[in-house]
Amino acid sequence: MPEKRLEHPFDAIVDEHSKVLILGSFPSIKSFEQNFYYAHPRNLFWPIMEELFGVTLKTNEAKRAFALEKGIALWDTYASLKRGSGNSSDANLKELQVNDFDAFLKEYPNIRHLFFTGQKAYQGYMKHFKHIKIETTLLPSTSPAHAAMKKEEKLERYRAIKDELE
């Protein structure tokens, strides 16, 4: 059976007050099912945000409100792609089409720093948009597939987001 092209299933979380943009590669299968960013129950993104900012975020609505209140925008580098072999690994992503960051950052000029939650997101952005003059930081993936780095070390690296917002 030929692989089907997948379109990004939900909008960016962003408003005119967003100061940082956190970019993943593309929603996982679980994120597709839940219609929300970093939705896999073992993904450490939301637990790290909770620990960094001293909050508890039980619902997607609470996560969305938290992100906007703190000036955090969430989106993904890729708008569409084909996913091979039935799992969410970035290694299975192909025929990648990037989102339009020229237009996005023009629409949201208060965004001053891009944080990438993994190599695939960072590489795709840099391949097409390195001409954009904005600070970028590559962070380790919070995916359960990236278990080589302990949560405490990831937490330390993600502290850069909080530091940028203070």
C-alpha positions, 0 to 999 in steps of 0.5 A, spaced: 500 500 500 502 506 498 504 511 503 499 517 504 501 524 504 500 527 511 498 534 512 499 537 519 493 536 523 492 542 527 494 550 528 500 553 531 499 555 538 501 563 537 499 570 538 501 577 538 505 576 545 509 570 543 516 571 544 519 564 543 517 559 538 518 552 540 519 547 534 518 540 533 519 536 526 512 533 525 506 531 530 507 524 532 501 519 531 499 520 538 499 527 537 495 526 531 490 522 535 490 527 541 490 533 536 495 537 540 503 538 541 507 533 544 501 528 546 505 522 547 504 520 554 511 518 555 514 525 551 517 529 557 516 536 553 510 538 558 513 535 564 519 539 563 515 545 562 511 544 568 517 543 572 521 549 569 515 554 571 512 550 577 505 549 574 501 543 573 498 542 566 492 537 566 488 538 560 490 541 553 486 547 554 491 548 560 497 547 556 495 552 550 493 557 555 500 556 559 504 557 553 500 563 550 500 566 557 508 565 558 509 568 551 511 561 548 509 559 541 508 552 539 509 549 531 513 544 527 518 545 522 514 541 517 507 542 514 506 535 510 510 529 509 510 521 508 511 517 514 514 510 513 513 504 517 508 506 522 511 509 528 513 516 529 520 516 529 523 522 525 528 517 521 521 515 518 519 522 515 520 523 508 518 527 502 518 533 507 515 540 506 517 545 510 512 551 513 513 558 511 517 561 516 518 567 512 511 569 512 510 566 520 515 570 523 513 576 519 506 575 522 508 574 529 514 580 529 515 579 537 518 572 536 525 573 537 528 566 539 527 559 535 528 553 540 528 546 536 526 540 540 531 535 535 535 535 530 530 533 524 526 540 526 533 544 526 536 541 520 529 542 516 529 549 518 536 551 517 536 548 510 531 553 508 531 559 512 538 560 515 537 567 511 532 569 517 536 573 522 533 570 529 537 567 534 536 559 534 537 554 539 537 546 538 535 542 544 535 535 545 528 531 543 523 530 549 521 524 545 521 517 549 525 514 543 530 519 545 532 516 552 539 516 551 539 523 555 536 523 562 530 527 564 534 532 569 539 533 563 534 535 558 531 539 564 537 543 564 538 544 557 530 547 556 532 552 562 534 556 556 527 557 554 525 560 561 531 564 561 529 567 554 523 569 557 525 572 563 
